[in-house]
Amino acid sequence: MIKMTITELFGEAARLEAGGELPQAVNLYEAWIALHPNEPHLHAALFNYAIMQARTGNKFGAINSLRQAIRIKPDFQPPYINLGRLLEDIGQGGDAVAQWTTLVNQLGAVNGESLKHKLMALQQMGRVLENGHIDEPAEDALRLSLELNPHQPEVGQHWIALRQRQCKWPVIEASEFVSKAALYANISPLSNAVMLDDPVFQLARAASYARTTIPVPAAAAPDHEPRRGPRPAKLRIGYVSSDLREHAVGFGLSEVMELHDREHFEIHAYYCGIDREDPTKARIRESVDSWVDINGLSDDAAAARIREDEIDILIDVNGYTRDARTGVFARRPAPVQVNWYGFPGTMGTPYHHYVIADPQVVPESSEIFFSEKVLRVPCYQPNDRKRSVAPETPSRASENLPEDGFVFCCLNGSQKITEAVFDAWMKILAGVPGSVLWLLDSIAGTNERLRKLAEARGVDPQRLCFAPKRPNPQHLARYRLAGLFLDTFPYGAHTTASDAMWMGVPVLTMSGRTFASRVCAGLVTSAGMPDMVMADIEAYVAKAIAIGNDAVAAQALRERLERERDTSVLFDTPTLVAALEGLYDEMWSDFAAGQLPVPDLRNLAIYEEIAIRLHSTGEPFGIEDYQRHLATLHRHAPVWPDVRLWQKAGAVPVDLSRHRKQVPAASGHTPPDVAWLKRA
């Protein structure tokens, strides 16, 4: 031990750890460090010792070892990263950020090693600050990281999302070191849906995101062919979600889980969300046949568990949202895999066979923009008719509202507010004297920014009021204070719209070209209020002003909603569940007949390239604009050997069917030929 060099120490400790003797490796480091106080590379030994301490669960010992390594050699960079992570793990987020800030500030030299550590520290700072809703410093950290290296997809995605959450317009803002094109190339599918009403880009970007962020599994896809055959007595349905809890998705699914027909279906829940108990989580867990927490399982292990449970149809209730387990679906653990409810758009993967929609959110003319086969229920969004509502209506003062004046509300998240919608809201306030706009409370900086933006548009900033965070029963009860819900665009209200209408508040919305921009229109129509769906923003403003200035008309809308609530399609949960189960039977019939749809992902990289060009230069992005660019690309570089010639300039050949029947070997890949945009 005394004569062991540090190199021999590292080698022996690695051997012990590889042999499953981690405690012995920790003891070896502890003894060696105690006997070598003057070793020139003691800091490195302490760093490795801390790593092993952390692996054994001794976080506090690891923190002490890392601090000692930094004291011995302050310019030794790796301990700052690990120390910050450990401090974050024990709830010391501020101290964690301080460690990373110290590292960033001392990295003056420009070389590969210092750049790597600086980027890592900035990323960690941005992540922790963002999770703590310290948005502006988080944005600054991520911006600096992007300027050092603009080719960081995850950093770019979070930077864009932070600017959306803070209502910083334009969201996509170039700098000397980061181009708009680079930012659009890294936008997440969710931020894309919030920002742009462009169905082509949403499909192309979803496919690109899946291809670049979800690794192709190393193992071959399981062979489900032996399971093909007549419908089992009970179809096993698996729901995978991080949101089966106090969350909009959990609220919506609670009654669905209870109403499933247990004679013909067996319901399994695979939970991947935060480790915290709440009444909604308990209610869903009690209503299903099996509840499995897959948080501690790798994608391989989670997929293996789903295969062991012999799930017939697996439902992705996350899509591209937080804590999703898309990698599990990439492993194809079930014969049939479905995208429903968690994400308002296409997944663009080879392993999601179907998307469940309704006639309003995905009309037939829009099916070409989905990689999945579109199946429909009367209204795609579930609702819980047993939702708990506080009996007492709060006072206006307790909700930061004035005692008088018409209340327009929009209790969507601030990230959904776009500049065009905000401009429309200010016109509405100007047209309805004494009215106020009631928004969901955000961080102080964002609230103040919105008030300053209102003032710049000639509106008294105090006419923007902010609703404090409340538990859901109290949140629902306060809707009684509102006169009209003003929807956002292009990403409209989902559960917030249903909540408002359940409480008798009419919702005014617009209908766009994408799933996200049509959801609220579908909900409003399903509630029996199609006249509240406007064709454009001018009509939206005019309608809101008319309602805000006519108390009788506003009250009539409320009474109409309350009168039709219990018979409307929107709140008919039993009919929705029956329709879902009918679709599950249809999906199984397709599988049994060897006719599962195979997603067609051809040429989506080309569409994404054109989309980035259009949006980064501010060009229009209608279907004809894509066709024009496709024609130009082909004239410059006809790279497709089987491409057909255009009959006239700018006309693009059409592949009328994006979906084809199942191909041999269930490869999930499509032939390298050309799919063209269908005229929509």
N, C-alpha and C positions, 0 to 999 in steps of 0.2 A: 504493500500500500504506500509506504513512504517513498519508495523508489519509482512508483508508477508515474510516468509522464502524463501531461494533459491529453496528449494524443492517444496514449494507451487507455486513459480513463474514458474518453469518448467511445473508443472501440469496445471496451469491455461493457460499459453501460448499455450500448446499443445491442450487444449480444444478449445480455440479460433480458432486456425489454422484448427483443424478438422471440426469446424463448418463453415468454409469459411470466417472467420474474421481475415485474416492474417494481415491487416494493424493495427487492434486493438492489436494483439499480439506484433507487432513491437513497438507500442506506450507503451505497458506495460513494455517491456524490457528497452526501453529508459528511462522511468520514474524511474524504479526500480534501474537501474545502477546509475542514477544521485543522488539518495537518499541513496545509500549504497556504498560510496567510500572506506570504510574500511572492507568490507565483505571479509573474507578469501578466498572465492571461486568466487571472482569477475571475474577471468580469464575465468571460465566456463560459467558464464552468458554472458560475452562478446563474447565468441565463439558461443553460441546459437543465440545471437542477430545478429551476422554477418551472420549466415546461413539464418536467416529470412530476413535480409536486402537484401541479394543476391537474394532470391526468389521473392522479390518485384521489382527487377531490379536495386536496388541501389548498384552497384558494388563498387563504390568509398567509400561509407559509410561502406560497409562490409570490405574493405581493411583496413580502419582506425581502425575498431573495432578489427580485427585480429592482427594488429600491436600492439595495446594497450594490448591485451591479452598476447602477447609474451613478451612485456616489463615488465608486472607484474610478469609473471612466465615463464622465458625462457626455462625451461625444460618441459613445457606443450606441448606435441607433436602434437596433431591434428591441431592446427592453421597453422602450417607450410605447411601442405598438401593443405588446402583450400586456403591459401594466394597465394601459387604458382599457383594454377589453375586460380584464379581470375586475377593475374598478366599476366598470359598467355593469358587470354581472352581479355585483353585490349592491347595486343601487346607487353608486356614487358617480352618476353621469357627468356632473360638473367637474369633478376631479379627473375623470377620464379625458374629457375634452382638454383640460389644462395640460395633461401629459402630451397629447398629440400636438397641441399648440406649441409647446416647448420644442418638440422635435421639428416642426415645420420652420420655426424661427431660427433654429441653429443650422439648418441645411442650406448653407450658402453655396457650397461647391456644386458645380454641375457635372455630374457623372452618372453612370447607370445606376449605381448602388444608391446614391443620395436621392436621385429622381424616383426610384422605386419606393423608397421609404417615405418620401414626401407625399407621393400620390396615395400611398396606403393610409398615411395619417390624415390627409384631407378627406379621403373617403369615409374613414371611421368618424371623423368629426361631423361631417355632413349627415351621416346616418343617425348618430345619436342626437344631434341637435334637431333634426327633422322629426324623429320619434317623440322628442320632448316639445314639439310645436314651437321651437325657437327658430322661426322660419328664415328670417333675414340673414343671420350668421350662417345658417346651414346653406342657404343659397350662395353666399359669398365663398364658402369653403369649396362647394362643388364647382362653382364657376372657375376658381383658381385651378382646381384639378383639371377641368376641361381645357383650360388655356395651356396647361403643361402637356396635356395629351388629349386631343379632341376625340380620339377613337376609343372611348370608354362607354359602351352602350348603357350599362347600368347607371353610371354617373349622369349621363345625359338624360335618361328617363326621369331620374329623381329631380334633377334641376328643373326640367320642364314642369313636372308635377308641383314642385314648390312654387313656381311662379304662377301657376294656375290657382293654387290655393290662396295665394296672396293677392289675386286679382291684379297682377302686373301685366299691363297690355302695352305693346304686343307681347305675347308670351314668348314666341320665338324671336329672339333678338341676337343678331350676329355681333361679333366683335372682331378686332384685328386678327385674332388667333383662331376663332371658331366661326365657321360659316353657317348660314341658315340651312344649307343642304346637309351639312354634317349633323345638325340638330334634328332635322326631320328624319334623317336616316336612323336615328336612335329613339324616336318617340315611342312610348309604349302603346299597345293597342287601346288601353283605357283612356290615356290622355288624348290619343288620336280621336276617339269617339267624342270626347268632351269638346274638342277644339274644332273639328271639321265635319261637315255634313257631306262626306265624300265616300260613297260605298265601295268604289274601286280601290282607293287607297287603304280602306279598312280591311278589305280582304287580302290585298297584297302585303300589307304590313303585318297582319296577323300571321300569315304564312311565313314571312321572313323572321318574325319574332320566335315562332315555334322552332324554325330550322336552326336558328343561331343560339337560342338559350336553353332548349331542351335537348340534351345529348341523345344521340341514337343509342338505345340499349345495346350492350355488348352481346347479350344472349339473344338467340333467335326467338322470334315471337312464338308464343305457345300455339299449338295446333288445336283449334276448337272444332275441327270437322267431326270428330267422333260424337259430339254433342248434338249435331244436327238431327232433327227428327220431330215428331209430334210435340205439341206443347206439353210441358210437364203439368202435373196437377196443380202445382203452385210455381209460378214464375218467381225466381229470386231477383228482387230489385235492390240494387245497392246505390245509396246516395252518398257521394263524397263531398264534404264541405267543411270549411273552417268557420262557418257562420251559423251552425245549429245551436244558437245561443241568443243572448239579448242583442240582436242585430236585425236589421230590416229583413234579411233573408230568413232568419230564424223565426221572426214574428209571422212571416207569410206562410212558412211551411208547417207551422205547428198543427193546424187543423188537418192539413193534407195527410200528414202521417197518421193521424187518428182515424181518418175516414177510409183508408185503403181497405179493400175487400180481402180479409184474411183467409177466406176460403180458397181464393184463387191466386193470391200473391203473398209472398214472404218478404218483409221489408227489413233491410239491413242499413245501418248508418255507420259511415266511416268518418270519424271526426278528426280534423287537423287544425283546430283553432287554439285560441289561448287557453291556458290551464286555469280556468276560473269557473266556479259554479254559479248558476243563476237559475231562476224559476223556469225560463224558457228552455234552457238546456235540459233541465230535469224533466220537463213535460215531454219533450221530444224523445229523450232516452227511455222514458216509461212507455211511450206509445209504439216503439219499434220492436221487432222480434229479436234484433241483435244490435248492440252498440259496441263499436271497436274504436278505441283511440289509437290513431296511427302516427301520432306526433313523434314518438320515439323510434319509429321504424324508418329505415331507408326506403327509397322507392322500390327497390327490388323486394325487400321484405314485405312492404305493404301490398305490392302486387301479388306476391306469393300467398299472403293471407286471403286476399280476395279470391284467388283461384281455388284455394282450399275450401272456401265457403261456397264454391260453385255458383257464383253470381251469374245470372243469365244476362241481365241488362244493367250496365253501370252508368249512373247519371253524374255528370260533372256539374256541380252546383256552385262552382267558383269561376270557371273560365279564367280570364287573365285578371284576377283580382288578388288581393293580399292573401298570403299563406296558401295559395293554390298548390295542388299536387299534380300538376300536369304530367310530370315525369312518371307517375303511376299509370296514367292512361297510355303513355307512350309504350308501356310494356304490355299492353293489350291483355289485361287479366280477365276480361269478360268477352264473350263472343260479340256482344252489341254494346256500343258506347255512344253516349248521348250528351249533347250540350243543352242545358236548360236552366233558365232563371237567374243564375249568378252573374252572367255577363251578357250585355245586350249587343251581341254581334256574333260574327262567325269566328271559329277557332282557327281555321286555315291549316288544320293538321291532317295527316293521313290516317289518324286513328280515332277521330270523332265521326261516326257514321251519320248521325241525325242531329238536327236542331229543332227544338219544339218552339213554335211561334203561334201566331194567330193571324187571321186574314188582314188585320189592320197593320200590324208591325212588319209583316213580310208578305206583301201582295205577290201574286204570281210573277209579275213583271220584275220583281227584285230577287227572285231565286238565284239568278246567275251570279249574284254577289256573295253567295254562300258556298263554302266547300262541302258542307254537309247537305244531305237531303232534307228539305223543309217539310215538317209535318205540323199540323195545326190543331189547336183546341179552340173553343169559343173565345176565351181570353187567357193569354199565356201566363198572366201574373196571379199567383194564389193570394188569398186573403183569409185572415182568421176572424171569423164572426164572433169568437169568444174573447176578443181582445179586451184587456182591462182598461177602463176609462175612469179617471177620478171623478167622483160625483159633483164636486164643487168647481165652478168656473172661477179662475183666479181674477183678481182685480186687474184692470188695465195698468195701474201704476206698478204692480208687482212684476209686470212683463215689459216694463220700460216703454209703455205706450201712453200717449196723452189721453185725457179724459174725453175729448171730443175728436171728431173727424173720422172719415172713412178709412178703414184699415185694409190696404193691399198687403198681402204677405207672400213671401217665398222662403220657405224653411228648408230649401235644398242646401247642400254644402256649398261653400263659397267657391270651390273649384269649378262649379258649373256656370258661374256668372261670366258671361263674355261681354266684351265692350259693346257689341251691337245691342244686346239685350239690355244692358245698363242704360244705354242711350234711350232706348224705348221706354224704360221705366221712368226716366227723368221727364220725358214728354208726357207720360201719363200723370205724374204728380203735378206737372205744370197745368194740366188740363182739368184737374179735380182740386179746386181750392180747399185747403185745410186737411187734405188727405196725408197719410203717412205710408211709408214702405217698411214693413216689418220683416227683418232678415234674421237668419240664425246667427247667433253670436259666434264670432271667430276670435282670433288673437287680436290684441289691442291695435297692433300696427295695421292689420287689414281693415278693421272697422274704421280707423282714422283715415286710411287711404280712400275708402269708399265715400266717406263724408266729404273729403277734399275734392274728389271727382264730381260729386253732386254739386258742390259749391261752384266748381269751374263751369258747370252747365247751367248755372243760374238758379239752382234749387237750394233752399235753406238746408244746410247739412243736418240740422236737428230733426228734419222730417224723415231721416233714416233712423229707425229704431232697431235695437238688437235684442232678440229673444234669448234669455239665459238658457244654459243646458238644464234639462229636467228629465227625471225618470219618465218612461214612456206613458204611463197612465196620466200623469200630470201634463206631459207634452200634448197628448191627444185632447185633453180637456180644454187647453187654452186656445185650440182652434176656434172655439165658439166666439172668440173676440174678433176674428177676421171676417171681412166682407167678401173678399175675392182673392183667390190664389193665382199669382202670376207665374207662369211656368218659364223655365230657362230654355235656351236653344243654342246649339243643336242637341245637347244631352239633357233631355227633359226629366221631369220628376217621375219617379217610379213609386216606391212605397209612400213617399211623402204626398203624392197626389191621391192615392187611395185613402190614406189617413184623413186628408182634408175632406174628401167627399163622404167618407164614413161619418164624419162629424158635421156634415151639412154645408161645407164650404165649397161653392162652385169653383172650378178650375178652368182657367183660360189658357189655351195652348196653341201651338202651331204644329204642322206636320211636315216633316222633311223627307229626305231620301234614304236615310239609314235607319237601322233598327233602333238605335238610341234616340233618334230624333222623331220616332213614330210611336214610342212606347206610351207616352202620356196621351197622345191622340187616341190610341187604342183604348186606354183606360176610361177616358172621358166618354168615348163612344159607347163602351160597354156599360157605362153608368146611365145610358139613355140621354146623353147631353151632346149629341154630335154638332149642334149649333155653336158649341163653345170651342170648336177646332177651327182655327183661322188658316187661311191660305198663305198669308204673308205677314210681315211685321207691321205694315201700315194698317191692315185690317185688325190686327191684334191691339195696336195702340188705340184705334178708334173705338173698338168694342169695350176695352177697359175703361176708357173715359166715359162712355155712355152709361155703363153700369155704375161707376163711381159717382156719377151725378144724378142717379135715379134710384132713390132709396126703395121705391115700390118695386122696380124691376129687380133690384138686388135681392129683396126679400122673397120675391116670387121664385127666383132661381133656387134659393135655399129651401123653400118649401117643396119645390119640385124634386130636388135631390132626396130630401128626407122621405117624401112620399114613395119614391121609386126604389129606395135603397134595398129593401129586403127582397125585391123581385128582379133586380137588375142582374145582368150577366156578370158584371164585375164582382159581385159578392156572392155568387152562386157557387160556393166551394164544392158541394156534392157533385154538381154537374161537371166541374173541372176535373175532379178526381176520376169520375167515370170516363171522361174523355181521355185522360192520361192513360188509364188502364187499357182503353181500347187501342191507343197508339202502341202501348207495350206489346199487346197481342199482335198487332200488325208488324211490328219490328221482328218479333220472333218468327212470324210466318215468312218474312223475307229471308231471315237467316236459314230457316229450315228448308226453304226452296232453293238455297244457294243464290239468292238475289239481293244480298246486302249491297247498298250503294258504296261505291269506292270514290272517295273525294278526288276531284280533278284539280291538281295544283299546277298545271302546265302554264308556263309563260308569266307566272305571277311576279317573278323577279323583274321582268320587263315592265310590267305595269307599275311596280314600285318605283323603278327608275324614272318613269315618266311622271308619276305622282310627285316625287321629290322635286323634280324640275319645275313642275307647275306651281307647287306651293311655295318653294323657296324664291321664285321670281314674282309671285303674286298674280300669276295668270289665272283665268277662269278654269274651272275643273269639271265641266259638264262632260257627258259621254262623248259628244262630238269633239271635244278638245283632246280626249284620249285617242280617239280615232285618227285625228289629224297627226298627232305625234307618232302613232304607230305607223301610219303611212310614210312619214318622213324617215323614221328609223329603217323601214324596209327598203326605201329607195337608196339609202346610204349603205346599208349592210344587210342584204338578203341572206340571213344566216340559216333560214329554215328550209331544208331540202324539199319539203312537200308543200310549201306555201302556195296558195292560189293567188293569181293576179287580181288586182282590183278592177272592177268593171268600169269604175269612173274614179276620178281623183278624190281622195278622202273617204271613199266608201270602204268599209272593212268587212271581209267575209265573216260569217257568223257560224259558230258551232252551236247548234240549237240545244244541245244537251250537255250540261256540265256533269251530269251524273250518269254513270254506266253501271252495268251489272257487275257482280263480283268476278274478279279475274282469278286465274289459277294460282295456287300457292298462297293466296291471301297476303300478297307482298305489301299491299298498301301503297305501292308506288305506281305512277302512271307512265305510259309510254312517252317517249320524248318527241311527241308531235305537238301541234299548235292548237290552242283553244283561243277563240277570239271573243271579244266582248259582244254580248248580245245587245242590240239596240233596246234601250229601256225607255 
